[in-house]
Structure formats: structure tokens, C-alpha cells
Amino acid sequence: MMLKSVTESFAKVIHGLKVGHLTDRVIQRSKRMILDTQGVGFLGTSTEVFQKAREYSKIYSSNVSSTVWGQPDFRLPPTYAAFVNSVAVRRFPCLCNCSTIRTISGPENISEIAQFPYLTDEITEVQGGEGACPLSLYLKACAIAVSHAGAPMANAATQTKPLHVGNAARHGLEAAFLAMLGLQGNKQVLDMESGFGAFYANYAPKILPDVDSHTWLLDQQDVAFKLFPAHLATHWVADAAASVRKQLVRDRALLPTDHMERIVLRIPDVQYVNRPFPDSQHEARHSFQYAACAMLLDGAITVSSFHKHQVNRPRVRELLGKVELEHPQDNLPNFNTLYCEISVALKDGAIFTERSDTFYGHWRKPLSQKDLQEKFRANACRMLSCHTVERLIEIVENLEDLEDCSVLTTLLKEPAPPEIVSKSL
């Protein structure tokens, strides 16, 4: 059958895909991605963002519930009550459900509808306590609500950025469940400029080939694995800075910051990774300047490099003040072609320059399996026993032969041993 719809061809490839369609290279590279994702996930459970998301999610298993209109014996968590009631209304978000979280007057309800007629219920659902909410809470809710509509760059380097992938996972599952119940949508949504094309300029989708003749990206290109948790572009900066440091520091001496006059970074013009003086771990993860200074000072960048007390060290702040950016015309913001050149000028006139075209971990220079497993161990051992960590490595290594994935999921939810919990606290 000849397919004329991009959406249909996309769905047919997903529906018909079996492991037999994948080459050995695709399978091996996929398993490397799975192992790294699990390790990063275990590390992420120790973050403040995870704890906030975890606390919020408790509402779905708590006694807090809201009324569903016309259903006296049926109650739901407030956000889903707002969801189904708003589906019934079809026009405005239903704000009345927030009365289950805090007392709200009729005039307040009117004013909220007048002020925020098109925003989602995050404006009201996150409210807690009694009485009117402070302006700062509304501002935070606005920022979060915008990220529920997509993945705006404005929320990069904030605690809200991790919600983007979380929302994608949740909404994907919800779409599947609703489809299973027979909910209908436009079956050409990927074909149309008013569909998926609404998010892109010059939208020109193409019909996918049959799954038996499909070309897999992982066959042609490996994946980039980060050695430290920051924006990928900062890894070129760290790599170049490490090379310069070897020239400046000998025999474990301290970096001669007093003798350094300026640090020039020649990098692509990417404004959201241009943060001269980051004041949080999230901004530091999106800062060319911080990556350079942290590597020059410490000789390495690790998870702890982004702790607030590390970011705010006086020596770091002093060094940040000496960083200048240049954007060569040939250095375009493309992960396949960008480079970083760093020059450190000393007060005596000496200049030390190094350039990184490819950092270790990039798909052109991939991590060895040994180093990838070491990264996984370093991340996962913060939450799991060493025995479980090794078992996970073994299972993922032979994932294509696993008959029942519940073996894997059982290990993923294993409680941390008491000594690990005490260390994390």
C-alpha cells in the first residue's frame, strides 16, 4: 500500500518496528544510551528539582481531591479535576478546583478568570496556604505554565528546564492512554503546517520509508556522552581549558590567577550559554565562562563543581571577571562543527592558547565502554548497592536477550542501603 501521509508513515514505522530491523551497531549504541540514562537518572534523584517534583506528585496519592462536575461520587486530584472539567467547558480553564487547596472567594475567582483566561491551571493549582497569593508565586507559576506549552529557551538554566522532558514523558503516556480509549485527533497532524508545523519555520516533512528499508541514524553516527552535567557546548570549553592549564600549572602548584590578565574564549554566539556571572548551579551549567574558570582552577569538572558554594568561591568570581568572549564567523553553533579556542594572557605578556575541535565523549571521539561503565558506577552508586549496580550493567549489556524486563525494573526501584541514605542526607 502506497502511503501518502507523513503521519501514517511515522505511525507505521513505530508500529512495525522489531528488534530484527535493527543492526548490531544500532543495538549496541542504544544499550550505551540506556545505561547512561539510568545512571544520570539515579544521580538526578539527589537534586532539588527532583525533590520538588516528587513532593508535588504526592498530590496524586493523597487525600486531597476535587469535585468533578455532575459526578457526586467521583473525585480526582485537583489538577486532573481541573483537566476533565475544562474538557467539559472547552473554553476556559476551570479555576474553581483550587478551592480544595485554599479558600477562595467569588471575587477572587472572577479576578483570576479576568486576568488569566488563557493560561493553564498551574496559575491556581500550585497555590497553597490561606488568603491571597504573593506576586512572586504568580510569577513562578507563569514561568512553569509556559513550559507546559512547550520547551521555551527562556527557562533554560532554571529549575523548570528538567520539567520539559518530564512533561514530554507524561504527555506521551497520556496520549497513548486516551488513544486506547478511542479519543480522536487529526490523523494528518504531522503533515500540516497548522499541526506539528506550527512549531517550525519552513516546515517540510517527508514520508518515512518502510521499516524494512529504514536508515537508522545510530548506524551512521554515535551518541555524545557528557563527562559532567552541563550544557554540551561547555564541554569544548572545558577540554580546551584543560589543555591550557597543563601549560600554566606544574607539579600540583596552584593556578597563578594573580598573574593572569585576561581569558579569551573564541566560541559560537549562543546567548543562553553566555552567563558571565552565574549565581546558581543551573546557570553555571549553562555558562561558557564558568566551565572555563572551573577547569582552569580545579583541573576537572565534576558533579560537585556545580554546588552553590563552588560556584560562588571568591577565586571563581575573580577569574570570571577576566573572561572575554569572541565569536569567530566560522564558529557556528552546530554540535558537529563548533570549536573552542581559549587564550590566557599573563601580565608579563605571555599568551597560552589551545583549541578543542572534539572533546572526549563526542560522537567523533566516543567514550570507551569501560569509561561509560565507570561513569554509570559513579552516578548509580550514590543510590544503589555496588552489587545492584554491577547487576544492572550486566543486564543492560545483554538487554536484547532479556525475556522479562520486570527483572530490570525491580532493580531500578531497589531501596538504597542505609549507609548510602545517610551519606546522601
N, C-alpha and C positions, 0 to 999 in steps of 0.2 A: 504494500500500500504506500502510495506517494504522500508524504507529509507536507502540508502547506503551511502549517502553523509552527512558529518558533516555540510557543508554549507547549504544544503537543509533542514536539520532538524532544524537548527538555524533559518532560514527564516520562516519555517512553524510554529514554536512556536510563533514568533513575530507576524506573520500574523493572527494566530488564537486566540491570547490571548484576552480574555474578562474579565471584572471585576468579572464575576461569577466564574472564575477559581481561584480567589484569596481568601484566608481565611481572616477572620476578623482581625487576628493578622497582616497579611501582609498589609492589607489596613490601619490599624491604624498606623503602623510603617512607612508606605510610606507617610502618611499625616504629620507625625512629620518631616520627611526629607524635604518635600515640604515647610513647614512653616519655618524651619531653613534656607533652601536655599534662600528663599525670603528675610529673614531678613539680612543674610550675604550679599546678593546682594545689598540691599539698603545701607548698610554700605560701601560696596565697591565702590559706586558711588562717594564717597568723596576722594578716593585715587588718587595719582598722576598717577599711571598706567592707571586707568580708564580714566582720563582726556587726557592722551596721545593717548589712543586707540580711544577715542571719536573724538579728533582733526583729527587723521589720517582718520577715517571713513567718515569725511566730504567730502573727495575727491569723494565719490560716489554720492553726491548730489550737487556737484559744477559744474562750467562751464569748469573745466579742463578736457580735453578729448584727446584721441589719435586716430590715424588712424588705421583702420582695413584693411589689405592689400586686394586690389581688390574690396573694398566696399566704393566707394567715398561718398556715402550718409549715411554711418553708422560709428559712432564714439562711443567709450567706455571710461570709466575711465581708466587711464594708466595701472593699474595692470591687468584689465581684457582684455584690448587690447593686452598686452604682453601675457596673457594666451591664447587667441584664435589664435594669430599669431604664438605662439610657438607650438600650437597643429598642425597648418598647416605645420610648418617646421619639427616637430617630433624629432629634434636632439638637437639644441642649443636653449637656451632661447633667445628671441628676445630683444635685448638691444636698438634698435632704438627708442622705445617708450618713453625713458627717455628724448628725445629731447623736449617733450612737457612740461617738468618740468624745465629743464635748457638747455642752449645752449651747444651742444656737437659737437666736430669736428670729421672729419673722422678718423684721427689718434687716437683720444681718443676711438672711437668705436672699432677700431682694437685692441687697447691695452687691453680694457676691455674684449673682447672676448678671447684674448690670455691668460689673467690672470685668468679669472673665467668661463671657458667653461662649468662647470657642476653645478654651483650654480644657485639658483633661482633668479628671478628679484628683490628681495629685495635689491641686491647689487646696483642697479641703481635707482629703483623706489623711494627709500626714500631720494634721493639726492634733495637738494634744493639750491636756490641761483645760482649765476653765477660762471663760471670758475671751476677749478679742486676742488675736494672734499678733505678735510683733511684726513690723515691716520686714525685718531680716528673714523671718520664716517664709514670708510670701516670696521674697527674692530667691531664696534657696529652692522653693518649690517650683518657681518659674523655670529656673535653670534645669531642674530634674525633669520637669514636664516636657521641655523642648527635646530632651534626649529620648523621650518615649516616642517622639515622632520620627526619629532617625538617629544619626550619629554626627551631630554638629561639631565642627572643629573647635568651636568656642569652648567646649567642655573638655578639650584635651588638656592634660596637666592638671586635672581636678579629680576629686574623688568620684565624680559622676562618670568619667570615661569608662571604667570597668563595667558599668551598667549596660553599655552598648551591646557587648557580646552576650551578657545575661539576658537582656530583653530579646535579642535575636533567638536565643535558645528557647526561651519561654514562649514567645510568639509563634515560633515554628511548630512546637508541640501543640499549642492551642489551635493552630491552623489545621493540623492533621486530625485532631480530635473532632473539630467542628465539621471537617470534610467527611469524616466517618459517619457523622450524624446526618449527612445529606445537605449541609449548607452549600448554597450555590454562589459562585462568583463568575467573573468574566473569564471564559476559557481561552482568551487570547490576550491575557494581561501582559505577557512578555513581548508581544508583538507590537503593542500600541504605544505611541508617544504619550498618550494620556494614561497609560498603565505604568509599567516599570520605567518607561522612557521619561516619565515626569521628573525623575531624579538625575537625568543625564542630559548634557548638551550633545547635539549631533548623534542622537541615538540611532544605531543601525544594527539591529540584531540579525543573526544568521541562524538558519536551521541547522541543528546538530546532526552529524552523520549517524547512521545506525550504530548501535552499541558494538557490533561485531567489527566495525571498521573505525572505531573512535580512536583518536590520538590523545594520549594522556600526557599532560604537562609534566608529571613526575618522571616520565620516561626521558624527557628532554632536559629537565633542569632539576637539580636537588633543591633542598629547602635550606633557608638560613636559620641557624640556631644561635640565640643570644647567649653570650657568656655572662652577662649581667643584665638585670631587669631595667632597661631603659630603652628609649626610642631607638630603632635600628640605626638611624643615621649617626647617632652618637658613637657607635662602635668604630667607625672610621676615625673619628677624632681621638678616641682612646688609644687606638692602635698606633696612630702617628705620634701621639704624646708619649707613649711608652718608649718609642724609639729615640725621641729627643732626650728623655730622662736618662737613658743609658749613657748619653754623652755628658750630661750635666752632673750626674751623681756617681761617685766612685767609692767602692769599699764601704757600702752601707752608710755613707755620710748623708746629712740632711740636704734637701734641695736648697740651693743658695738663693732663696727668694729675695733677700736684701740686695743682691747684685743684679736682679732681673728688672729690666726697664719696661719691656712690653712683650706681649704674647700675641702673635697674629695668626688667626685661623682663616685659611682660604677654603671656603666651603660653599655648598649651594645656598641660594637665597630661600630658606624655608623659615618663615617667620614664627611658626608656632614651636620651633625648636630653638629659637633665638630668645633666650631668657638670661640677660646679663647678671641678675642678682636673684636667683631663685630663693624663695623663703619657705618652701615646703618640699617634702620628698617627691610629690607629684610634679612640681615644677622642675626640680632637679633632674628628674628622669627625662625631661623634655628640654634640656639645656645643653647646647654645644659647649658653652663656656664652662659649665660645671664638670662635664665629662673630661675636658682638657685639664682643668685645675686639680681634680681629684686624682687623676692618673699621674700627673706631674708630682704631686705631693706624696702620694702613697705607693706608687708603683703598681697598683692594682685597683680594680673596681669590683666590689662585691655587693651582696645584698645589704650589708650594714653600712655601706658608703652612702646610702640614701636616708639613713636615720637622721632626724632633725638636728641632733646635736653634732653630727658630722657635717651636715650642710652648712650649719651656722658657725663653724670653727673660725676664729679670727684669722688664721693663716689662709683659709679658703677665701674669706671675704676680701682679704688684702690682695690675693692673687687674681680674683675675679675682676678687680678694678684695673688690672693691667691688660685685660684681654680686649683685642680689637678684631673685628670681622671684616673680611674681604670676600667678594663674590665674583670670582673669575667667570667670564662669559661662557667658557667651555665646560664649566662645572654645573651641570643641570641636575635638578632634583629627581634623579632616577636611580633606584637601587642597583641597577645593572651597570651604570656608568659613572656614578658620582665618585669623588675622591676627597681626601682631606690633606691639605698641606699645612704644617704648623712651623712657625719660625719664632724662636725665643731669642730676643735681643738682650744682651747684658749691658750694664752701664759702661763697661770698658770698650764697647764697640763690637765685641764678638757676637756672631749670629749663628745659631744652630737650627738647621732646617731638616725636616723629614716629611715624607709623603706616604700616605696609605691609599692604595688603589683597591685593595681587597683585604678585609680583616679575617682572622681565623674564625670560622663559623659561617661565613658567607657561602652561598651555593657553589661559588667557584673554588672555594677552599674549605670544604665541609669538615665538621668535627669528625674525628675518628670515632668508631663505635665505643672504644674504651673511654674516651673523654666524654662522650654523650652519656654513658652509663655513670661515670663519676659525677657529672652534673646532676643526674637523677638521684643518686645516692645522697648528695649534699642537700638537695631540696627535700626529698621524702623522709630522710632520717630525722628531720625535725619533728615529724608527727608519727612515724611508724617504727616498729622494731626493726632491727637490722635483718632479722630472718624474713619478715614480711617484704621488706624492700627487695631482697635478693629473689624471693619467690615471684614478685611482680616482674622483675627483669626477665626471669626465665619464661614466664607465661607470655609476655608480650613478644619475646624473641621467637616463640613458636605459636603465635596467635592464629595463623591460618590453619593450624591443626586442632584448635580448641573446639570441642563439640558443644560445650555449655559455658556461656560467658558469665553465668552466675558465680563460677569459681573466681573470676576476676573481680566482679562487683563485691563479693564477700570480703575480699582482701582490701578493697578500696575503702570500705567502711569500718575496718577494724579499729577499735579504740586504741588510742595511744597508751603505751605503758606509763605507769605513774611517774617514773623518773623523767620521761620526756615532757609530760604535762607540767611538772614542777619547774623544769628548765624554761619552758615557754612562758610560764607565768612570771 
